[in-house]
């Protein structure tokens, strides 16, 4: 029997293993550590028995409790739907005006509308309705098609230049591309349009643009640039521009106008969601 070798520094037995002159000490693991290890093994075996754990060819082991997070979610969702049913029934039987006048119903519609807006509208109009280039701001008091609750609800339902048979629709003529106006005339009328919102322009150029505006633009945008919500024609006297408010941007829009598209949400959102979304959008700026 070989003599037990001990480390001369610590006095601990060695295992006899040596790597590059380094000897391995025979130091057992602490008993508390081993007990914890054994406990976790027992716990794992118990978990496999009690809860779903192992995949099989046609499914998985369900465990003696038959628990699943999906089942718990379904129960919670059903309970939430039942709790909301009374509110949703009230929404279904009320107009958007009645919802806005009922403080409790308004709060419920606000929360629901905010969620619908975040999922469906924010990518174009911004998280707070601040708009993005080419998409209208919803947090100001300038409305293309009207800012009353009924106006907003109708716009949401039918969209703008969408596939809905009653969609909101308007087209600005291509004054430059169709050679209705010359480039010089377009430049002059652009300066006049800028002057309507207090922009800095050459008075002489704006004066030349005034009669051009009167002949070609007044019918839709108004004699003072106040716009026309029945036609979806934007105002020019409020310094709110969808495609840019500098001379170059206005010239480009008059020459070959861009026309945005808003999808119809009727059929994609149910009536309750449309009503709640209407109330929420209306509240972003106070509406009309």
C-alpha positions in Angstrom: 0.0 0.0 0.0 1.4 3.3 -1.1 2.0 6.0 1.4 -0.5 9.0 1.3 1.2 12.1 -0.1 0.4 15.3 1.6 0.9 18.9 0.4 3.8 20.3 2.3 2.2 23.8 2.6 -1.4 23.0 3.6 -1.0 19.4 4.8 -3.9 18.3 2.6 -3.9 14.9 0.9 -3.2 15.0 -2.8 -5.0 12.9 -5.4 -1.9 11.9 -7.2 -2.8 13.9 -10.3 -0.1 16.3 -11.5 -0.3 18.9 -14.3 2.8 20.8 -15.3 4.2 20.3 -11.8 0.9 21.4 -10.1 -0.5 18.8 -7.8 -4.3 18.4 -7.2 -5.4 18.6 -3.6 -8.0 16.1 -2.4 -10.4 18.7 -1.1 -14.0 17.4 -0.8 -16.9 19.6 -1.6 -18.6 21.2 1.4 -21.5 19.1 2.6 -24.0 21.9 2.5 -23.2 22.3 -1.3 -23.7 18.6 -1.9 -27.1 18.7 0.0 -28.2 21.6 -2.2 -27.2 19.7 -5.3 -29.2 16.6 -4.2 -32.2 18.8 -3.3 -32.2 20.3 -6.8 -32.1 16.9 -8.3 -35.1 15.8 -6.2 -36.9 19.1 -7.0 -36.3 18.5 -10.8 -37.8 15.0 -10.6 -40.8 16.3 -8.7 -41.3 19.1 -11.2 -41.2 16.7 -14.1 -44.0 14.7 -12.4 -46.2 17.6 -11.4 -45.9 20.0 -14.3 -45.7 19.7 -18.1 -42.0 19.0 -18.9 -41.1 16.5 -21.6 -41.9 16.6 -25.3 -43.3 13.5 -26.9 -44.0 12.4 -30.5 -47.6 13.7 -30.4 -47.4 16.4 -27.7 -45.9 16.6 -24.3 -46.2 15.2 -20.8 -49.0 17.2 -19.0 -48.0 16.5 -15.4 -50.4 15.4 -12.7 -51.6 19.0 -12.2 -52.3 19.6 -15.9 -51.2 23.2 -15.6 -50.2 25.4 -18.5 -49.5 29.1 -18.9 -51.7 29.2 -22.0 -54.6 27.8 -20.0 -54.1 30.4 -17.3 -53.9 33.2 -19.9 -57.2 31.9 -21.5 -58.9 32.1 -18.1 -57.6 35.5 -17.4 -58.6 36.8 -20.9 -62.1 35.3 -20.5 -62.4 37.0 -17.1 -61.2 40.4 -18.5 -63.6 40.1 -21.5 -66.5 39.4 -19.1 -65.5 42.4 -16.9 -65.4 44.6 -20.0 -68.7 43.3 -21.5 -70.8 45.8 -19.6 -68.7 48.7 -20.8 -68.6 47.4 -24.4 -72.4 47.0 -24.4 -72.7 50.6 -23.3 -70.3 51.7 -26.1 -72.2 49.7 -28.7 -75.5 51.4 -27.7 -74.1 55.0 -27.6 -73.0 57.5 -30.2 -69.5 59.0 -30.1 -71.1 62.2 -28.8 -72.8 60.4 -26.0 -69.6 58.6 -25.1 -67.7 61.9 -24.9 -70.3 63.4 -22.6 -70.2 60.4 -20.1 -67.1 60.8 -17.9 -66.9 57.1 -17.0 -67.6 55.9 -20.5 -65.2 58.5 -21.9 -62.3 57.2 -19.7 -63.0 53.6 -20.8 -63.1 54.7 -24.4 -59.9 56.7 -24.0 -57.9 53.7 -22.7 -59.3 51.4 -25.4 -58.8 54.0 -28.2 -55.2 54.6 -27.1 -54.4 50.9 -27.5 -56.0 50.8 -30.9 -54.2 53.9 -32.0 -50.8 52.6 -30.9 -51.3 49.4 -32.8 -52.8 50.8 -36.0 -52.3 54.5 -36.4 -49.0 55.5 -34.7 -46.8 54.1 -37.5 -48.1 56.9 -39.8 -49.4 59.6 -37.4 -46.8 59.3 -34.6 -47.2 57.9 -31.1 -48.8 61.1 -29.8 -50.5 62.1 -33.1 -47.7 64.5 -33.9 -47.7 63.4 -37.6 -44.8 62.5 -39.9 -43.8 63.8 -43.3 -46.7 63.2 -45.6 -49.1 62.2 -42.8 -51.4 64.7 -41.0 -50.8 65.9 -37.5 -53.7 64.9 -35.2 -52.6 66.9 -32.2 -53.4 70.3 -33.6 -56.6 72.2 -34.5 -56.2 72.0 -38.3 -58.3 69.2 -39.8 -58.5 68.3 -43.5 -61.9 66.6 -43.4 -63.3 68.2 -40.2 -62.5 67.7 -36.5 -65.9 67.0 -35.1 -66.5 63.6 -33.6 -68.8 62.6 -36.4 -66.3 63.8 -39.0 -63.4 61.9 -37.4 -65.5 58.7 -37.1 -66.5 58.9 -40.8 -62.9 59.4 -41.9 -61.8 56.4 -39.8 -64.5 54.2 -41.3 -64.2 55.1 -45.0 -60.5 56.2 -45.2 -59.0 58.7 -47.6 -58.6 57.6 -51.3 -59.1 54.0 -50.0 -61.0 51.0 -51.4 -64.2 51.9 -49.5 -67.0 53.0 -51.9 -67.7 56.1 -49.8 -64.1 57.0 -49.2 -63.0 60.6 -48.7 -61.4 61.7 -51.9 -60.0 64.8 -53.5 -57.4 65.4 -56.2 -55.3 68.5 -56.7 -54.6 69.2 -60.4 -51.1 68.7 -61.7 -50.7 72.4 -62.6 -47.1 71.9 -63.8 -47.0 68.4 -65.1 -50.2 69.0 -67.2 -48.9 72.5 -68.3 -51.8 74.3 -66.8 -49.3 76.9 -65.4 -45.8 77.8 -66.5 -42.9 77.3 -64.1 -42.7 81.1 -63.6 -46.4 81.2 -62.7 -46.0 78.3 -60.3 -43.1 80.1 -58.6 -45.2 83.3 -58.2 -48.2 81.5 -56.8 -46.0 79.6 -54.4 -44.8 82.9 -53.0 -48.3 84.2 -52.7 -49.3 81.0 -50.8 -46.4 81.5 -48.5 -47.5 85.1 -47.8 -50.9 83.9 -46.6 -49.3 82.3 -43.6 -47.0 85.3 -43.0 -44.0 83.8 -44.7 -41.1 86.1 -45.9 -41.5 86.6 -49.7 -40.8 89.2 -52.3 -43.9 91.5 -52.4 -43.7 91.9 -56.1 -43.6 88.2 -56.7 -46.5 87.5 -54.3 -48.4 90.3 -56.1 -48.0 88.5 -59.4 -49.1 85.3 -57.8 -52.3 86.7 -56.3 -54.4 86.7 -59.6 -53.0 83.2 -60.4 -54.2 82.0 -57.1 -57.6 83.6 -57.5 -58.1 81.9 -60.9 -56.8 78.4 -60.0 -56.8 77.9 -56.2 -59.6 79.9 -54.5 -62.3 77.4 -55.3 -60.8 74.8 -53.1 -58.5 76.6 -50.7 -60.5 79.8 -50.1 -59.8 83.4 -50.9 -57.7 83.8 -47.7 -56.2 80.3 -47.7 -58.6 79.1 -45.1 -59.1 75.7 -46.8 -62.3 73.7 -47.3 -63.0 70.7 -45.1 -65.8 69.5 -47.4 -63.2 68.9 -50.1 -60.3 68.0 -47.9 -58.4 71.0 -49.1 -55.8 72.1 -46.6 -55.6 75.7 -45.2 -52.6 77.8 -46.2 -53.0 80.5 -43.5 -52.0 78.4 -40.4 -48.3 77.5 -41.2 -49.1 73.8 -41.0 -47.7 72.0 -44.0 -47.9 68.3 -44.7 -45.3 68.2 -47.5 -43.1 71.2 -46.4 -43.7 74.9 -46.1 -40.7 76.3 -48.0 -40.9 77.8 -51.5 -39.3 74.7 -53.1 -41.7 72.3 -51.5 -44.8 74.3 -52.4 -43.5 74.6 -56.0 -43.1 70.8 -56.1 -46.6 70.2 -54.8 -48.2 72.6 -57.3 -46.2 71.1 -60.1 -47.0 67.4 -59.4 -49.0 67.1 -56.2 -48.7 64.1 -53.9 -51.9 62.5 -52.6 -51.8 60.4 -49.4 -53.9 57.3 -48.8 -55.5 56.3 -45.5 -57.0 52.8 -45.4 -60.6 52.2 -44.5 -60.9 50.7 -41.0 -64.5 49.6 -41.4 -64.4 45.8 -41.4 -60.9 45.8 -40.0 -61.9 47.2 -36.6 -65.3 46.5 -35.1 -67.7 49.3 -34.3 -66.7 49.6 -30.7 -63.1 50.0 -31.5 -63.8 52.6 -34.1 -65.9 54.6 -31.6 -63.2 54.4 -29.0 -60.5 55.3 -31.5 -62.7 58.3 -32.6 -63.0 59.6 -29.0 -59.2 59.2 -28.5 -58.2 61.0 -31.7 -60.7 63.8 -31.0 -59.1 64.3 -27.5 -55.6 64.6 -28.8 -56.2 68.2 -29.8 -59.6 68.9 -28.3 -61.3 68.4 -31.7 -63.9 70.8 -32.9 
